[in-house]
Amino acid sequence: MLSKIPQSVLEVLEKIEKGGFEAYIVGGCVRDLLSKKEPNDWDCATNATPPQIVELFPDSFYENEFGTVGVKVEPFLKASVLNPAREHDVIEVTTYRTESSYSDRRRPDEVKFAQTLAQDLGRRDFTMNAIALKITNYKLQITNTASDARKKKDCEFEIVDLFGGQADIKNKIIRAVGKADERFNEDALRMMRAIRFHAQLNFKIEAETFEALKKNAGLISHVANERVKDELIKIILSANPAEGIDMLQKTGVLKYILPELESGVGIAQNRHHIFTIYQHCLMSLKHCPSRKLEVRLAALFHDIAKPQTKRGEGTFATFYSHDHVGARIVEKMLRRLKFSTEVIDKVVLLVDNHMFYYNPEEVGESSVRKLIKKVGLENIKDLIDLRVADRLGSGTPKAKPYKLRHLEYLVEKVSKDAVSVKMLKINGNDLMKDLGLAPGPKIGAILEVLLAEVIEEAEKNNQAQLLRRAKELDSEDLAKLREMAKEKIEEKKEEDDQEIKGKYWVS
């Protein structure tokens, strides 16, 4: 387990203790270590006050009221989209604290620093997050990075678990520290955190905690939308997003944060659907093939306007324009939850266009070009992933039928433009300027021959070589040039066409 603790974290702990203070690794990173997972961030707790921590680490920052100091260290976390290349990483060091009442259910009325670790652990949300790890014997004298693994093994440690967190981790249980009612009344966002952990870790919410969650669901309306959004994103991007959303519904939280989605509960559809509107949205999210936030949100919300647009009952009910109405609803909903404009625009575009029509027998290349122009080539794959999610969410066993594979084939065919003279490193102006050619059809014919040759040998596509070859071709007459180009280009078109068809299993 110690091998997973970065050297920078060990050095921060050691420096705090050498300064005469206590220092522990706490919270989710300890939970992850005990679960044999790689922590994404590192938190430490100490009895040192913020000014004392800053004195120990001059290159740190303290910009909050919660006693947390950010200690800058050399980058050690894996680079990712959310954590790109950077000058430093941050280890959060927080002074032991206890919290007073939460009159607004959002934040403590007063933050008081505590004297003991026990007081600090007692204020935490769930038992699995109320565990501390203490290094009891530092052996970090060797600085050679190749020796890091050996040094960490030489260290000794002890676990401080006052609330049975290790047993709950082993049994995959989410249990509130102390009385669940009190924990949720202190900070109502803890209810969404419990559900988020349920979705991320596949842990079961303990019965008393679950009942308190249902009882206090309405308190979530006191929480700032930005905080709700952050937890919702983590649920959507978790390993079990549909399970997380359904738990929000079962506990009563969903109707306070996403009433538009809740309105589809129990509403039947028509002969094309075996699920209710809500169930279908949930199943679409479950089967969404994309890991992108925007596509998963679109899968969950694509039919959100069906309750409002439903006309008639039974097998022949209709939902005309639910895609366009849904796009407007989604925009308002995501703005309310404080999503970024970039995310909102992408989800709205996908929802608005998820009913695009495509039939290989009726729709040709020009229609595909229109679809690309409308939604953007960069969004086509996401739109197809949404269609796949929609299909599987309807109970259809085949994710990608011939129609969608054929669409992918045509999209690549018309967007690749593999036989366009635009690919060449020279153009007609170059031929007129450098070779003195007069404007006319011969310029186009020469470019077509050059293109045919570049298609055969890509390395020929450089300006100097093309100009030399164009000078040679200028001695040929127009008819000969056209004949030279035609044979090679048609041959290459057919070769590319068969290759793309094979890629998408279409004939």
Order of alpha helices (4+ residues) and beta strands (2+ residues): alpha-beta-alpha-beta-alpha-beta-beta-beta-beta-beta-alpha-beta-alpha-beta-alpha-beta-alpha-alpha-beta-alpha-alpha-alpha-alpha-alpha-alpha-alpha-alpha-alpha-alpha-alpha-alpha-alpha-alpha-alpha-alpha-alpha
